[in-house]
Amino acid sequence: EIHGASPFWLKPESAKSAGDPRCVAAMGKKTTTKKGASTKEPTTRDCTVHLHKHMQKISFKKRAPRAVRVVRQFAAKVMMTSDVRIDTKLNKFLWSNGVRNVPRRVRVRLSRKRNEDEDAKEKMFTLVQHVPVESFKGLQTENVRDE
Protein backbone atom coordinates (compact mmCIF):
# COMPACT_ATOMS: atom_id res chain seq x y z
CA GLU A 1 0.00 0.00 0.00
CA ILE A 2 1.55 3.28 -1.15
CA HIS A 3 -0.45 5.68 1.07
CA GLY A 4 0.58 4.05 4.36
CA ALA A 5 4.29 3.61 3.54
CA SER A 6 6.61 6.14 5.14
CA PRO A 7 9.43 7.70 3.07
CA PHE A 8 12.89 6.13 3.24
CA TRP A 9 14.36 9.00 5.27
CA LEU A 10 11.90 8.38 8.11
CA LYS A 11 13.13 4.86 8.92
CA PRO A 12 13.26 3.99 12.61
CA GLU A 13 16.71 4.31 14.24
CA SER A 14 17.08 0.55 14.75
CA ALA A 15 16.61 -0.11 11.02
CA LYS A 16 19.19 2.51 10.08
CA SER A 17 22.01 1.31 12.29
CA ALA A 18 21.41 -2.43 11.93
CA GLY A 19 22.29 -2.75 8.24
CA ASP A 20 24.76 0.09 7.82
CA PRO A 21 28.37 -0.80 8.77
CA ARG A 22 29.31 2.90 8.95
CA CYS A 23 26.91 3.47 11.85
CA VAL A 24 28.39 0.54 13.75
CA ALA A 25 31.92 1.87 13.21
CA ALA A 26 30.89 5.33 14.34
CA MET A 27 29.26 3.93 17.46
CA GLY A 28 32.53 2.21 18.38
CA LYS A 29 34.48 5.46 18.05
CA LYS A 30 32.22 7.45 20.36
CA THR A 31 33.02 5.32 23.40
CA THR A 32 36.67 6.37 23.49
CA THR A 33 37.34 9.60 25.40
CA LYS A 34 40.45 11.61 26.11
CA LYS A 35 41.87 11.03 29.54
CA GLY A 36 43.57 14.43 29.95
CA ALA A 37 40.50 16.52 29.16
CA SER A 38 38.57 15.39 32.23
CA THR A 39 41.11 16.70 34.77
CA LYS A 40 40.78 20.46 35.13
CA GLU A 41 43.52 22.10 37.13
CA PRO A 42 44.12 25.81 37.73
CA THR A 43 46.20 27.21 34.88
CA THR A 44 46.93 30.52 33.15
CA ARG A 45 47.69 31.24 29.51
CA ASP A 46 47.93 34.25 27.20
CA CYS A 47 45.94 34.14 23.96
CA THR A 48 45.06 36.48 21.12
CA VAL A 49 41.39 36.81 20.17
CA HIS A 50 40.79 37.92 16.59
CA LEU A 51 37.65 40.00 16.97
CA HIS A 52 37.57 41.43 13.44
CA LYS A 53 36.48 38.17 11.84
CA HIS A 54 33.48 38.00 14.19
CA MET A 55 32.38 41.57 13.42
CA GLN A 56 31.60 40.97 9.74
CA LYS A 57 27.99 41.89 8.87
CA ILE A 58 27.19 42.93 12.45
CA SER A 59 25.20 46.17 12.72
CA PHE A 60 27.05 49.05 14.35
CA LYS A 61 25.09 49.26 17.58
CA LYS A 62 25.65 45.58 18.34
CA ARG A 63 29.43 45.36 17.75
CA ALA A 64 30.91 46.06 21.20
CA PRO A 65 28.37 43.84 23.02
CA ARG A 66 29.08 41.12 20.45
CA ALA A 67 32.84 41.50 21.04
CA VAL A 68 32.34 40.93 24.78
CA ARG A 69 30.25 37.85 23.99
CA VAL A 70 32.89 36.53 21.55
CA VAL A 71 35.64 36.88 24.19
CA ARG A 72 33.39 35.08 26.70
CA GLN A 73 32.71 32.22 24.24
CA PHE A 74 36.41 31.94 23.35
CA ALA A 75 37.40 31.69 27.03
CA ALA A 76 34.69 29.09 27.71
CA LYS A 77 35.88 26.97 24.76
CA VAL A 78 39.61 27.17 25.52
CA MET A 79 39.38 26.72 29.30
CA MET A 80 36.39 24.34 29.29
CA THR A 81 34.41 26.22 31.95
CA SER A 82 30.94 27.70 31.57
CA ASP A 83 31.55 30.31 34.29
CA VAL A 84 33.58 33.11 32.63
CA ARG A 85 34.29 36.44 34.34
CA ILE A 86 35.54 39.39 32.30
CA ASP A 87 37.78 41.97 33.98
CA THR A 88 36.64 45.62 33.94
CA LYS A 89 39.87 46.76 32.17
CA LEU A 90 39.23 44.31 29.33
CA ASN A 91 35.64 45.53 29.06
CA LYS A 92 36.89 49.15 28.96
CA PHE A 93 39.40 48.24 26.22
CA LEU A 94 36.72 46.56 24.09
CA TRP A 95 34.49 49.64 24.43
CA SER A 96 37.41 52.16 24.14
CA ASN A 97 36.64 53.15 20.53
CA GLY A 98 32.88 53.26 21.08
CA VAL A 99 30.16 50.77 20.24
CA ARG A 100 30.96 50.76 16.49
CA ASN A 101 34.75 50.61 16.19
CA VAL A 102 35.82 47.50 18.09
CA PRO A 103 39.59 46.77 18.18
CA ARG A 104 40.58 44.18 15.58
CA ARG A 105 42.46 41.95 18.01
CA VAL A 106 42.88 41.73 21.76
CA ARG A 107 45.49 39.89 23.83
CA VAL A 108 43.94 38.25 26.88
CA ARG A 109 45.18 36.31 29.91
CA LEU A 110 42.89 33.36 30.68
CA SER A 111 43.14 32.13 34.28
CA ARG A 112 41.25 29.01 35.30
CA LYS A 113 40.75 29.17 39.06
CA ARG A 114 39.01 27.17 41.76
CA ASN A 115 35.61 28.46 42.84
CA GLU A 116 35.68 29.51 46.51
CA ASP A 117 31.89 29.27 46.80
CA GLU A 118 30.80 26.05 48.47
CA ASP A 119 27.38 26.02 46.78
CA ALA A 120 28.63 26.88 43.27
CA LYS A 121 27.47 24.77 40.33
CA GLU A 122 30.98 24.49 38.86
CA LYS A 123 34.25 23.84 40.67
CA MET A 124 36.25 26.08 38.33
CA PHE A 125 35.78 29.52 36.74
CA THR A 126 37.78 31.50 34.18
CA LEU A 127 38.98 35.05 34.75
CA VAL A 128 39.74 36.96 31.54
CA GLN A 129 42.13 39.93 31.79
CA HIS A 130 43.52 42.34 29.20
CA VAL A 131 47.24 42.15 28.33
CA PRO A 132 48.38 45.37 26.59
CA VAL A 133 50.78 44.71 23.67
CA GLU A 134 52.51 46.98 21.14
CA SER A 135 52.05 44.62 18.19
CA PHE A 136 50.34 41.29 17.57
CA LYS A 137 52.98 40.13 15.08
CA GLY A 138 54.45 36.72 15.90
CA LEU A 139 52.52 36.24 19.14
CA GLN A 140 51.42 32.73 20.05
CA THR A 141 49.45 31.15 22.85
CA GLU A 142 51.77 30.62 25.81
CA ASN A 143 51.36 29.28 29.31
CA VAL A 144 52.04 31.71 32.12
CA ARG A 145 53.48 30.70 35.48
CA ASP A 146 51.19 31.50 38.39
CA GLU A 147 52.70 33.63 41.13
C-alpha positions, 0 to 999 in steps of 0.5 A: 500500500503506497499511502501508508508507507513512510518515506525512506528517510523516516526509517526507525533508528534501529533499522538505520544502524542495523544494516549500515556498517558505517553506523556501527563503526561510528558507534565504536568510536564514540566510546573512546574519550580523552583522559587528559580533558577530564582533569581540570587544574588551575592554569593561566595562559595568554591568547590572542582573540581575533575580533575582526572576523566575528564583526563581519555583517554585524550592525554598528550598535551591536558590535561592542556587546558582540565582542564581549560575547565573543571573548566570553565564548572563546574563554569558555571553549579554551578553558572548558568552563561555563563560568567566565568572568571578564575583567573591567579593564578588558571591558573598557578596552573593548568599548574604548573606541565606542560601540561601532569601532571595536579593536581588531584583536585583543590579547587576553590572559585566561586564568582558570581558578578554583571556585571559593563558593561552596554552593557553586554549580561548577568547581572552576571559573575562568577570569579573563584579563587584558594584556596590553601589547605593542604589536600582535605580530608573531605572538602565540598562545603561551602558558604563564606561570602562576605567582 
